[in-house]
């Protein structure tokens, strides 16, 4: 009963947020520290997984995602027999990353760690 009375008192007084109402979201220091540690741990795991790739797989991933080359260009640079070989090499590298991490990291992680 008391709850309904208090609710009736709030009905007309409640103001909504419009698109221009600024508000800040703040996190506690502890939460920021936990997030920072989790990010550092995840980045280290991703870096280790990338380092575990063979040099050829790492090179192919670098050319595709870091240099923005296509498979035909990777084929030429790496001396592969076909663009399909370059694509297969990249897919095997991504599969190995997914298997060792349990997920495929976003590409910006791959780019930032190498």
VEXVOLUM-171180 format. One record per atom (N, C-alpha, C, O): residue number from 1; atom name; x, y, z. Coordinates in nm, 3 decimals. Layout:
% residues N
+-----+-------+---------+---------+---------+
: num : atomo :       u :       v :       w :
+-----+-------+---------+---------+---------+
: NUM :    CA :       X :       Y :       Z :
...
+-----+-------+---------+---------+---------+
***
This chain:
% residues 114
+-----+-------+---------+---------+---------+
: num : atomo :       u :       v :       w :
+-----+-------+---------+---------+---------+
:   1 :     N :   0.081 :  -0.119 :   0.000 :
:   1 :    CA :   0.000 :   0.000 :   0.000 :
:   1 :     C :   0.086 :   0.126 :   0.000 :
:   1 :     O :   0.064 :   0.219 :  -0.077 :
:   2 :     N :   0.183 :   0.126 :   0.088 :
:   2 :    CA :   0.269 :   0.243 :   0.099 :
:   2 :     C :   0.345 :   0.266 :  -0.032 :
:   2 :     O :   0.366 :   0.380 :  -0.074 :
:   3 :     N :   0.385 :   0.158 :  -0.094 :
:   3 :    CA :   0.457 :   0.167 :  -0.221 :
:   3 :     C :   0.372 :   0.236 :  -0.326 :
:   3 :     O :   0.424 :   0.320 :  -0.401 :
:   4 :     N :   0.245 :   0.204 :  -0.334 :
:   4 :    CA :   0.157 :   0.266 :  -0.434 :
:   4 :     C :   0.140 :   0.416 :  -0.406 :
:   4 :     O :   0.135 :   0.496 :  -0.499 :
:   5 :     N :   0.131 :   0.453 :  -0.279 :
:   5 :    CA :   0.119 :   0.593 :  -0.244 :
:   5 :     C :   0.243 :   0.671 :  -0.287 :
:   5 :     O :   0.233 :   0.781 :  -0.341 :
:   6 :     N :   0.361 :   0.612 :  -0.262 :
:   6 :    CA :   0.485 :   0.678 :  -0.301 :
:   6 :     C :   0.497 :   0.685 :  -0.452 :
:   6 :     O :   0.546 :   0.784 :  -0.507 :
:   7 :     N :   0.453 :   0.582 :  -0.519 :
:   7 :    CA :   0.458 :   0.580 :  -0.665 :
:   7 :     C :   0.368 :   0.688 :  -0.723 :
:   7 :     O :   0.407 :   0.754 :  -0.819 :
:   8 :     N :   0.251 :   0.707 :  -0.668 :
:   8 :    CA :   0.161 :   0.812 :  -0.715 :
:   8 :     C :   0.223 :   0.950 :  -0.698 :
:   8 :     O :   0.201 :   1.039 :  -0.780 :
:   9 :     N :   0.300 :   0.967 :  -0.593 :
:   9 :    CA :   0.367 :   1.095 :  -0.570 :
:   9 :     C :   0.477 :   1.122 :  -0.674 :
:   9 :     O :   0.509 :   1.238 :  -0.700 :
:  10 :     N :   0.533 :   1.020 :  -0.730 :
:  10 :    CA :   0.640 :   1.035 :  -0.829 :
:  10 :     C :   0.591 :   1.048 :  -0.972 :
:  10 :     O :   0.665 :   1.095 :  -1.059 :
:  11 :     N :   0.469 :   1.007 :  -1.000 :
:  11 :    CA :   0.422 :   0.999 :  -1.137 :
:  11 :     C :   0.433 :   1.132 :  -1.210 :
:  11 :     O :   0.482 :   1.134 :  -1.323 :
:  12 :     N :   0.392 :   1.239 :  -1.154 :
:  12 :    CA :   0.398 :   1.367 :  -1.223 :
:  12 :     C :   0.533 :   1.436 :  -1.214 :
:  12 :     O :   0.560 :   1.528 :  -1.290 :
:  13 :     N :   0.618 :   1.392 :  -1.123 :
:  13 :    CA :   0.745 :   1.459 :  -1.098 :
:  13 :     C :   0.861 :   1.397 :  -1.177 :
:  13 :     O :   0.969 :   1.455 :  -1.185 :
:  14 :     N :   0.838 :   1.283 :  -1.232 :
:  14 :    CA :   0.944 :   1.212 :  -1.301 :
:  14 :     C :   0.977 :   1.282 :  -1.431 :
:  14 :     O :   0.890 :   1.302 :  -1.515 :
:  15 :     N :   1.102 :   1.319 :  -1.449 :
:  15 :    CA :   1.145 :   1.383 :  -1.572 :
:  15 :     C :   1.223 :   1.285 :  -1.657 :
:  15 :     O :   1.301 :   1.205 :  -1.606 :
:  16 :     N :   1.203 :   1.292 :  -1.785 :
:  16 :    CA :   1.274 :   1.201 :  -1.874 :
:  16 :     C :   1.401 :   1.264 :  -1.928 :
:  16 :     O :   1.420 :   1.385 :  -1.920 :
:  17 :     N :   1.485 :   1.182 :  -1.982 :
:  17 :    CA :   1.606 :   1.230 :  -2.047 :
:  17 :     C :   1.578 :   1.247 :  -2.195 :
:  17 :     O :   1.524 :   1.157 :  -2.260 :
:  18 :     N :   1.613 :   1.361 :  -2.245 :
:  18 :    CA :   1.600 :   1.377 :  -2.389 :
:  18 :     C :   1.738 :   1.354 :  -2.453 :
:  18 :     O :   1.833 :   1.320 :  -2.383 :
:  19 :     N :   1.747 :   1.373 :  -2.581 :
:  19 :    CA :   1.872 :   1.347 :  -2.653 :
:  19 :     C :   1.984 :   1.443 :  -2.614 :
:  19 :     O :   2.101 :   1.415 :  -2.643 :
:  20 :     N :   1.951 :   1.552 :  -2.552 :
:  20 :    CA :   2.050 :   1.654 :  -2.522 :
:  20 :     C :   2.086 :   1.662 :  -2.375 :
:  20 :     O :   2.160 :   1.752 :  -2.335 :
:  21 :     N :   2.035 :   1.572 :  -2.294 :
:  21 :    CA :   2.063 :   1.573 :  -2.152 :
:  21 :     C :   2.195 :   1.500 :  -2.127 :
:  21 :     O :   2.204 :   1.379 :  -2.147 :
:  22 :     N :   2.299 :   1.574 :  -2.084 :
:  22 :    CA :   2.427 :   1.508 :  -2.060 :
:  22 :     C :   2.428 :   1.435 :  -1.925 :
:  22 :     O :   2.370 :   1.482 :  -1.827 :
:  23 :     N :   2.494 :   1.323 :  -1.924 :
:  23 :    CA :   2.517 :   1.255 :  -1.798 :
:  23 :     C :   2.644 :   1.174 :  -1.812 :
:  23 :     O :   2.681 :   1.134 :  -1.923 :
:  24 :     N :   2.710 :   1.150 :  -1.702 :
:  24 :    CA :   2.836 :   1.079 :  -1.704 :
:  24 :     C :   2.820 :   0.942 :  -1.641 :
:  24 :     O :   2.745 :   0.923 :  -1.545 :
:  25 :     N :   2.891 :   0.848 :  -1.698 :
:  25 :    CA :   2.900 :   0.716 :  -1.640 :
:  25 :     C :   3.041 :   0.704 :  -1.584 :
:  25 :     O :   3.139 :   0.720 :  -1.656 :
:  26 :     N :   3.050 :   0.676 :  -1.458 :
:  26 :    CA :   3.182 :   0.663 :  -1.397 :
:  26 :     C :   3.195 :   0.524 :  -1.337 :
:  26 :     O :   3.098 :   0.466 :  -1.287 :
:  27 :     N :   3.316 :   0.472 :  -1.343 :
:  27 :    CA :   3.344 :   0.342 :  -1.285 :
:  27 :     C :   3.433 :   0.362 :  -1.164 :
:  27 :     O :   3.510 :   0.458 :  -1.158 :
:  28 :     N :   3.421 :   0.272 :  -1.071 :
:  28 :    CA :   3.506 :   0.282 :  -0.952 :
:  28 :     C :   3.651 :   0.253 :  -0.991 :
:  28 :     O :   3.677 :   0.190 :  -1.094 :
:  29 :     N :   3.741 :   0.298 :  -0.910 :
:  29 :    CA :   3.883 :   0.273 :  -0.933 :
:  29 :     C :   3.910 :   0.124 :  -0.939 :
:  29 :     O :   3.988 :   0.077 :  -1.022 :
:  30 :     N :   3.844 :   0.049 :  -0.850 :
:  30 :    CA :   3.864 :  -0.096 :  -0.847 :
:  30 :     C :   3.819 :  -0.160 :  -0.977 :
:  30 :     O :   3.887 :  -0.249 :  -1.029 :
:  31 :     N :   3.705 :  -0.116 :  -1.032 :
:  31 :    CA :   3.655 :  -0.171 :  -1.157 :
:  31 :     C :   3.749 :  -0.137 :  -1.272 :
:  31 :     O :   3.773 :  -0.221 :  -1.359 :
:  32 :     N :   3.801 :  -0.016 :  -1.273 :
:  32 :    CA :   3.895 :   0.022 :  -1.379 :
:  32 :     C :   4.023 :  -0.060 :  -1.369 :
:  32 :     O :   4.080 :  -0.099 :  -1.472 :
:  33 :     N :   4.070 :  -0.086 :  -1.247 :
:  33 :    CA :   4.189 :  -0.167 :  -1.227 :
:  33 :     C :   4.166 :  -0.311 :  -1.274 :
:  33 :     O :   4.252 :  -0.370 :  -1.340 :
:  34 :     N :   4.051 :  -0.366 :  -1.239 :
:  34 :    CA :   4.016 :  -0.503 :  -1.282 :
:  34 :     C :   4.009 :  -0.509 :  -1.434 :
:  34 :     O :   4.064 :  -0.601 :  -1.494 :
:  35 :     N :   3.942 :  -0.413 :  -1.496 :
:  35 :    CA :   3.932 :  -0.410 :  -1.643 :
:  35 :     C :   4.069 :  -0.399 :  -1.707 :
:  35 :     O :   4.096 :  -0.466 :  -1.807 :
:  36 :     N :   4.155 :  -0.316 :  -1.651 :
:  36 :    CA :   4.290 :  -0.298 :  -1.704 :
:  36 :     C :   4.368 :  -0.428 :  -1.696 :
:  36 :     O :   4.437 :  -0.465 :  -1.791 :
:  37 :     N :   4.358 :  -0.497 :  -1.584 :
:  37 :    CA :   4.430 :  -0.625 :  -1.567 :
:  37 :     C :   4.375 :  -0.731 :  -1.662 :
:  37 :     O :   4.452 :  -0.809 :  -1.718 :
:  38 :     N :   4.243 :  -0.733 :  -1.679 :
:  38 :    CA :   4.183 :  -0.831 :  -1.770 :
:  38 :     C :   4.225 :  -0.802 :  -1.914 :
:  38 :     O :   4.255 :  -0.894 :  -1.990 :
:  39 :     N :   4.229 :  -0.673 :  -1.953 :
:  39 :    CA :   4.274 :  -0.636 :  -2.087 :
:  39 :     C :   4.418 :  -0.677 :  -2.108 :
:  39 :     O :   4.454 :  -0.728 :  -2.214 :
:  40 :     N :   4.502 :  -0.654 :  -2.008 :
:  40 :    CA :   4.644 :  -0.688 :  -2.019 :
:  40 :     C :   4.662 :  -0.839 :  -2.032 :
:  40 :     O :   4.744 :  -0.886 :  -2.111 :
:  41 :     N :   4.585 :  -0.916 :  -1.955 :
:  41 :    CA :   4.593 :  -1.062 :  -1.963 :
:  41 :     C :   4.547 :  -1.112 :  -2.099 :
:  41 :     O :   4.611 :  -1.198 :  -2.159 :
:  42 :     N :   4.438 :  -1.057 :  -2.149 :
:  42 :    CA :   4.386 :  -1.099 :  -2.278 :
:  42 :     C :   4.483 :  -1.062 :  -2.390 :
:  42 :     O :   4.506 :  -1.141 :  -2.482 :
:  43 :     N :   4.540 :  -0.944 :  -2.383 :
:  43 :    CA :   4.637 :  -0.901 :  -2.483 :
:  43 :     C :   4.760 :  -0.992 :  -2.481 :
:  43 :     O :   4.813 :  -1.027 :  -2.587 :
:  44 :     N :   4.806 :  -1.030 :  -2.362 :
:  44 :    CA :   4.921 :  -1.121 :  -2.351 :
:  44 :     C :   4.888 :  -1.257 :  -2.411 :
:  44 :     O :   4.972 :  -1.315 :  -2.480 :
:  45 :     N :   4.769 :  -1.308 :  -2.386 :
:  45 :    CA :   4.728 :  -1.437 :  -2.443 :
:  45 :     C :   4.725 :  -1.430 :  -2.595 :
:  45 :     O :   4.771 :  -1.522 :  -2.663 :
:  46 :     N :   4.671 :  -1.322 :  -2.648 :
:  46 :    CA :   4.662 :  -1.306 :  -2.793 :
:  46 :     C :   4.802 :  -1.294 :  -2.852 :
:  46 :     O :   4.832 :  -1.354 :  -2.955 :
:  47 :     N :   4.888 :  -1.216 :  -2.788 :
:  47 :    CA :   5.025 :  -1.200 :  -2.837 :
:  47 :     C :   5.097 :  -1.334 :  -2.838 :
:  47 :     O :   5.166 :  -1.366 :  -2.935 :
:  48 :     N :   5.082 :  -1.413 :  -2.732 :
:  48 :    CA :   5.145 :  -1.545 :  -2.726 :
:  48 :     C :   5.091 :  -1.637 :  -2.835 :
:  48 :     O :   5.167 :  -1.712 :  -2.896 :
:  49 :     N :   4.960 :  -1.631 :  -2.859 :
:  49 :    CA :   4.901 :  -1.716 :  -2.963 :
:  49 :     C :   4.954 :  -1.676 :  -3.100 :
:  49 :     O :   4.979 :  -1.763 :  -3.184 :
:  50 :     N :   4.972 :  -1.548 :  -3.124 :
:  50 :    CA :   5.027 :  -1.503 :  -3.252 :
:  50 :     C :   5.172 :  -1.546 :  -3.265 :
:  50 :     O :   5.216 :  -1.587 :  -3.373 :
:  51 :     N :   5.247 :  -1.537 :  -3.155 :
:  51 :    CA :   5.387 :  -1.580 :  -3.159 :
:  51 :     C :   5.400 :  -1.730 :  -3.181 :
:  51 :     O :   5.503 :  -1.776 :  -3.230 :
:  52 :     N :   5.297 :  -1.807 :  -3.144 :
:  52 :    CA :   5.300 :  -1.952 :  -3.164 :
:  52 :     C :   5.273 :  -1.991 :  -3.309 :
:  52 :     O :   5.294 :  -2.106 :  -3.347 :
:  53 :     N :   5.226 :  -1.897 :  -3.390 :
:  53 :    CA :   5.206 :  -1.926 :  -3.532 :
:  53 :     C :   5.342 :  -1.947 :  -3.598 :
:  53 :     O :   5.442 :  -1.890 :  -3.555 :
:  54 :     N :   5.342 :  -2.028 :  -3.702 :
:  54 :    CA :   5.466 :  -2.045 :  -3.778 :
:  54 :     C :   5.501 :  -1.911 :  -3.843 :
:  54 :     O :   5.413 :  -1.828 :  -3.865 :
:  55 :     N :   5.629 :  -1.890 :  -3.874 :
:  55 :    CA :   5.667 :  -1.764 :  -3.939 :
:  55 :     C :   5.589 :  -1.739 :  -4.069 :
:  55 :     O :   5.555 :  -1.624 :  -4.099 :
:  56 :     N :   5.562 :  -1.843 :  -4.146 :
:  56 :    CA :   5.489 :  -1.827 :  -4.272 :
:  56 :     C :   5.346 :  -1.782 :  -4.248 :
:  56 :     O :   5.296 :  -1.694 :  -4.319 :
:  57 :     N :   5.280 :  -1.841 :  -4.149 :
:  57 :    CA :   5.141 :  -1.803 :  -4.118 :
:  57 :     C :   5.137 :  -1.661 :  -4.066 :
:  57 :     O :   5.049 :  -1.582 :  -4.103 :
:  58 :     N :   5.232 :  -1.628 :  -3.978 :
:  58 :    CA :   5.237 :  -1.492 :  -3.924 :
:  58 :     C :   5.261 :  -1.391 :  -4.036 :
:  58 :     O :   5.200 :  -1.284 :  -4.038 :
:  59 :     N :   5.348 :  -1.425 :  -4.129 :
:  59 :    CA :   5.378 :  -1.336 :  -4.241 :
:  59 :     C :   5.254 :  -1.316 :  -4.329 :
:  59 :     O :   5.224 :  -1.203 :  -4.370 :
:  60 :     N :   5.182 :  -1.424 :  -4.357 :
:  60 :    CA :   5.062 :  -1.414 :  -4.441 :
:  60 :     C :   4.955 :  -1.328 :  -4.373 :
:  60 :     O :   4.891 :  -1.245 :  -4.437 :
:  61 :     N :   4.935 :  -1.349 :  -4.244 :
:  61 :    CA :   4.838 :  -1.269 :  -4.168 :
:  61 :     C :   4.879 :  -1.122 :  -4.169 :
:  61 :     O :   4.795 :  -1.033 :  -4.184 :
:  62 :     N :   5.008 :  -1.097 :  -4.152 :
:  62 :    CA :   5.058 :  -0.960 :  -4.154 :
:  62 :     C :   5.028 :  -0.892 :  -4.287 :
:  62 :     O :   4.978 :  -0.780 :  -4.290 :
:  63 :     N :   5.058 :  -0.962 :  -4.397 :
:  63 :    CA :   5.035 :  -0.902 :  -4.528 :
:  63 :     C :   4.886 :  -0.873 :  -4.552 :
:  63 :     O :   4.851 :  -0.767 :  -4.604 :
:  64 :     N :   4.801 :  -0.966 :  -4.515 :
:  64 :    CA :   4.657 :  -0.949 :  -4.540 :
:  64 :     C :   4.597 :  -0.841 :  -4.451 :
:  64 :     O :   4.529 :  -0.751 :  -4.500 :
:  65 :     N :   4.622 :  -0.849 :  -4.321 :
:  65 :    CA :   4.552 :  -0.761 :  -4.227 :
:  65 :     C :   4.628 :  -0.633 :  -4.194 :
:  65 :     O :   4.567 :  -0.532 :  -4.158 :
:  66 :     N :   4.759 :  -0.635 :  -4.203 :
:  66 :    CA :   4.836 :  -0.517 :  -4.167 :
:  66 :     C :   4.869 :  -0.433 :  -4.288 :
:  66 :     O :   4.859 :  -0.310 :  -4.284 :
:  67 :     N :   4.907 :  -0.497 :  -4.395 :
:  67 :    CA :   4.944 :  -0.426 :  -4.517 :
:  67 :     C :   4.826 :  -0.409 :  -4.613 :
:  67 :     O :   4.833 :  -0.330 :  -4.707 :
:  68 :     N :   4.717 :  -0.484 :  -4.589 :
:  68 :    CA :   4.599 :  -0.471 :  -4.674 :
:  68 :     C :   4.615 :  -0.530 :  -4.813 :
:  68 :     O :   4.546 :  -0.490 :  -4.906 :
:  69 :     N :   4.707 :  -0.624 :  -4.826 :
:  69 :    CA :   4.729 :  -0.686 :  -4.957 :
:  69 :     C :   4.621 :  -0.789 :  -4.984 :
:  69 :     O :   4.555 :  -0.837 :  -4.892 :
:  70 :     N :   4.602 :  -0.823 :  -5.111 :
:  70 :    CA :   4.508 :  -0.930 :  -5.145 :
:  70 :     C :   4.585 :  -1.061 :  -5.159 :
:  70 :     O :   4.708 :  -1.062 :  -5.153 :
:  71 :     N :   4.514 :  -1.171 :  -5.176 :
:  71 :    CA :   4.577 :  -1.302 :  -5.178 :
:  71 :     C :   4.673 :  -1.318 :  -5.297 :
:  71 :     O :   4.775 :  -1.386 :  -5.285 :
:  72 :     N :   4.641 :  -1.257 :  -5.407 :
:  72 :    CA :   4.728 :  -1.265 :  -5.525 :
:  72 :     C :   4.862 :  -1.197 :  -5.495 :
:  72 :     O :   4.968 :  -1.249 :  -5.532 :
:  73 :     N :   4.858 :  -1.082 :  -5.429 :
:  73 :    CA :   4.981 :  -1.012 :  -5.393 :
:  73 :     C :   5.062 :  -1.090 :  -5.290 :
:  73 :     O :   5.185 :  -1.093 :  -5.296 :
:  74 :     N :   4.993 :  -1.152 :  -5.196 :
:  74 :    CA :   5.061 :  -1.235 :  -5.095 :
:  74 :     C :   5.129 :  -1.353 :  -5.163 :
:  74 :     O :   5.241 :  -1.390 :  -5.129 :
:  75 :     N :   5.059 :  -1.412 :  -5.259 :
:  75 :    CA :   5.116 :  -1.524 :  -5.336 :
:  75 :     C :   5.249 :  -1.483 :  -5.399 :
:  75 :     O :   5.347 :  -1.556 :  -5.390 :
:  76 :     N :   5.250 :  -1.366 :  -5.462 :
:  76 :    CA :   5.372 :  -1.318 :  -5.529 :
:  76 :     C :   5.484 :  -1.291 :  -5.428 :
:  76 :     O :   5.597 :  -1.333 :  -5.449 :
:  77 :     N :   5.451 :  -1.221 :  -5.319 :
:  77 :    CA :   5.553 :  -1.186 :  -5.219 :
:  77 :     C :   5.613 :  -1.308 :  -5.151 :
:  77 :     O :   5.734 :  -1.313 :  -5.124 :
:  78 :     N :   5.529 :  -1.407 :  -5.124 :
:  78 :    CA :   5.575 :  -1.523 :  -5.048 :
:  78 :     C :   5.620 :  -1.638 :  -5.138 :
:  78 :     O :   5.665 :  -1.741 :  -5.088 :
:  79 :     N :   5.607 :  -1.621 :  -5.267 :
:  79 :    CA :   5.650 :  -1.726 :  -5.359 :
:  79 :     C :   5.562 :  -1.850 :  -5.354 :
:  79 :     O :   5.611 :  -1.962 :  -5.371 :
:  80 :     N :   5.433 :  -1.830 :  -5.331 :
:  80 :    CA :   5.340 :  -1.943 :  -5.325 :
:  80 :     C :   5.291 :  -1.979 :  -5.465 :
:  80 :     O :   5.304 :  -1.899 :  -5.558 :
:  81 :     N :   5.236 :  -2.099 :  -5.479 :
:  81 :    CA :   5.195 :  -2.146 :  -5.611 :
:  81 :     C :   5.066 :  -2.083 :  -5.660 :
:  81 :     O :   5.044 :  -2.073 :  -5.781 :
:  82 :     N :   4.979 :  -2.041 :  -5.567 :
:  82 :    CA :   4.851 :  -1.984 :  -5.609 :
:  82 :     C :   4.795 :  -1.893 :  -5.500 :
:  82 :     O :   4.839 :  -1.897 :  -5.385 :
:  83 :     N :   4.698 :  -1.812 :  -5.539 :
:  83 :    CA :   4.629 :  -1.727 :  -5.441 :
:  83 :     C :   4.554 :  -1.814 :  -5.341 :
:  83 :     O :   4.538 :  -1.776 :  -5.225 :
:  84 :     N :   4.506 :  -1.929 :  -5.387 :
:  84 :    CA :   4.437 :  -2.022 :  -5.296 :
:  84 :     C :   4.532 :  -2.070 :  -5.186 :
:  84 :     O :   4.490 :  -2.088 :  -5.072 :
:  85 :     N :   4.658 :  -2.090 :  -5.218 :
:  85 :    CA :   4.757 :  -2.129 :  -5.117 :
:  85 :     C :   4.773 :  -2.020 :  -5.012 :
:  85 :     O :   4.783 :  -2.048 :  -4.893 :
:  86 :     N :   4.774 :  -1.895 :  -5.056 :
:  86 :    CA :   4.784 :  -1.782 :  -4.964 :
:  86 :     C :   4.661 :  -1.776 :  -4.874 :
:  86 :     O :   4.673 :  -1.757 :  -4.753 :
:  87 :     N :   4.543 :  -1.793 :  -4.933 :
:  87 :    CA :   4.418 :  -1.792 :  -4.856 :
:  87 :     C :   4.416 :  -1.906 :  -4.756 :
:  87 :     O :   4.378 :  -1.887 :  -4.641 :
:  88 :     N :   4.457 :  -2.025 :  -4.799 :
:  88 :    CA :   4.460 :  -2.141 :  -4.710 :
:  88 :     C :   4.554 :  -2.116 :  -4.592 :
:  88 :     O :   4.524 :  -2.154 :  -4.479 :
:  89 :     N :   4.667 :  -2.054 :  -4.619 :
:  89 :    CA :   4.764 :  -2.024 :  -4.514 :
:  89 :     C :   4.704 :  -1.929 :  -4.410 :
:  89 :     O :   4.721 :  -1.948 :  -4.289 :
:  90 :     N :   4.635 :  -1.827 :  -4.457 :
:  90 :    CA :   4.572 :  -1.731 :  -4.365 :
:  90 :     C :   4.460 :  -1.799 :  -4.286 :
:  90 :     O :   4.449 :  -1.779 :  -4.165 :
:  91 :     N :   4.377 :  -1.880 :  -4.354 :
:  91 :    CA :   4.268 :  -1.949 :  -4.284 :
:  91 :     C :   4.322 :  -2.045 :  -4.179 :
:  91 :     O :   4.264 :  -2.057 :  -4.071 :
:  92 :     N :   4.431 :  -2.114 :  -4.211 :
:  92 :    CA :   4.492 :  -2.204 :  -4.111 :
:  92 :     C :   4.544 :  -2.126 :  -3.992 :
:  92 :     O :   4.532 :  -2.171 :  -3.878 :
:  93 :     N :   4.601 :  -2.010 :  -4.017 :
:  93 :    CA :   4.651 :  -1.925 :  -3.908 :
:  93 :     C :   4.535 :  -1.879 :  -3.820 :
:  93 :     O :   4.544 :  -1.884 :  -3.697 :
:  94 :     N :   4.426 :  -1.836 :  -3.882 :
:  94 :    CA :   4.310 :  -1.789 :  -3.805 :
:  94 :     C :   4.246 :  -1.904 :  -3.728 :
:  94 :     O :   4.201 :  -1.886 :  -3.614 :
:  95 :     N :   4.242 :  -2.023 :  -3.788 :
:  95 :    CA :   4.187 :  -2.140 :  -3.719 :
:  95 :     C :   4.273 :  -2.174 :  -3.598 :
:  95 :     O :   4.220 :  -2.205 :  -3.491 :
:  96 :     N :   4.405 :  -2.168 :  -3.614 :
:  96 :    CA :   4.495 :  -2.196 :  -3.502 :
:  96 :     C :   4.476 :  -2.094 :  -3.390 :
:  96 :     O :   4.475 :  -2.130 :  -3.272 :
:  97 :     N :   4.460 :  -1.968 :  -3.426 :
:  97 :    CA :   4.434 :  -1.865 :  -3.324 :
:  97 :     C :   4.303 :  -1.894 :  -3.251 :
:  97 :     O :   4.297 :  -1.887 :  -3.128 :
:  98 :     N :   4.200 :  -1.926 :  -3.327 :
:  98 :    CA :   4.069 :  -1.955 :  -3.267 :
:  98 :     C :   4.078 :  -2.077 :  -3.175 :
:  98 :     O :   4.020 :  -2.076 :  -3.067 :
:  99 :     N :   4.149 :  -2.180 :  -3.218 :
:  99 :    CA :   4.161 :  -2.301 :  -3.136 :
:  99 :     C :   4.243 :  -2.278 :  -3.009 :
:  99 :     O :   4.209 :  -2.330 :  -2.903 :
: 100 :     N :   4.349 :  -2.202 :  -3.020 :
: 100 :    CA :   4.433 :  -2.182 :  -2.902 :
: 100 :     C :   4.373 :  -2.081 :  -2.804 :
: 100 :     O :   4.400 :  -2.088 :  -2.684 :
: 101 :     N :   4.293 :  -1.989 :  -2.854 :
: 101 :    CA :   4.233 :  -1.887 :  -2.766 :
: 101 :     C :   4.090 :  -1.921 :  -2.725 :
: 101 :     O :   4.041 :  -1.871 :  -2.624 :
: 102 :     N :   4.024 :  -2.004 :  -2.803 :
: 102 :    CA :   3.883 :  -2.032 :  -2.776 :
: 102 :     C :   3.791 :  -1.933 :  -2.846 :
: 102 :     O :   3.668 :  -1.946 :  -2.839 :
: 103 :     N :   3.850 :  -1.836 :  -2.913 :
: 103 :    CA :   3.774 :  -1.735 :  -2.988 :
: 103 :     C :   3.871 :  -1.675 :  -3.089 :
: 103 :     O :   3.992 :  -1.690 :  -3.077 :
: 104 :     N :   3.816 :  -1.608 :  -3.186 :
: 104 :    CA :   3.900 :  -1.537 :  -3.283 :
: 104 :     C :   3.907 :  -1.392 :  -3.239 :
: 104 :     O :   3.805 :  -1.325 :  -3.230 :
: 105 :     N :   4.028 :  -1.342 :  -3.210 :
: 105 :    CA :   4.038 :  -1.204 :  -3.162 :
: 105 :     C :   3.998 :  -1.106 :  -3.269 :
: 105 :     O :   4.015 :  -1.131 :  -3.388 :
: 106 :     N :   3.943 :  -0.993 :  -3.226 :
: 106 :    CA :   3.915 :  -0.888 :  -3.323 :
: 106 :     C :   4.044 :  -0.849 :  -3.394 :
: 106 :     O :   4.152 :  -0.857 :  -3.337 :
: 107 :     N :   4.031 :  -0.808 :  -3.518 :
: 107 :    CA :   4.150 :  -0.779 :  -3.597 :
: 107 :     C :   4.235 :  -0.669 :  -3.539 :
: 107 :     O :   4.356 :  -0.667 :  -3.563 :
: 108 :     N :   4.176 :  -0.576 :  -3.464 :
: 108 :    CA :   4.258 :  -0.469 :  -3.409 :
: 108 :     C :   4.356 :  -0.524 :  -3.306 :
: 108 :     O :   4.463 :  -0.466 :  -3.287 :
: 109 :     N :   4.322 :  -0.635 :  -3.238 :
: 109 :    CA :   4.419 :  -0.698 :  -3.147 :
: 109 :     C :   4.536 :  -0.753 :  -3.226 :
: 109 :     O :   4.652 :  -0.737 :  -3.186 :
: 110 :     N :   4.506 :  -0.818 :  -3.338 :
: 110 :    CA :   4.613 :  -0.873 :  -3.420 :
: 110 :     C :   4.703 :  -0.760 :  -3.467 :
: 110 :     O :   4.825 :  -0.774 :  -3.468 :
: 111 :     N :   4.643 :  -0.650 :  -3.507 :
: 111 :    CA :   4.721 :  -0.538 :  -3.558 :
: 111 :     C :   4.801 :  -0.470 :  -3.449 :
: 111 :     O :   4.915 :  -0.429 :  -3.473 :
: 112 :     N :   4.745 :  -0.457 :  -3.331 :
: 112 :    CA :   4.814 :  -0.386 :  -3.223 :
: 112 :     C :   4.930 :  -0.466 :  -3.164 :
: 112 :     O :   5.027 :  -0.408 :  -3.117 :
: 113 :     N :   4.920 :  -0.598 :  -3.168 :
: 113 :    CA :   5.022 :  -0.678 :  -3.100 :
: 113 :     C :   5.142 :  -0.704 :  -3.188 :
: 113 :     O :   5.242 :  -0.757 :  -3.139 :
: 114 :     N :   5.136 :  -0.670 :  -3.315 :
: 114 :    CA :   5.253 :  -0.690 :  -3.402 :
: 114 :     C :   5.279 :  -0.572 :  -3.486 :
: 114 :     O :   5.374 :  -0.571 :  -3.565 :
+-----+-------+---------+---------+---------+
***
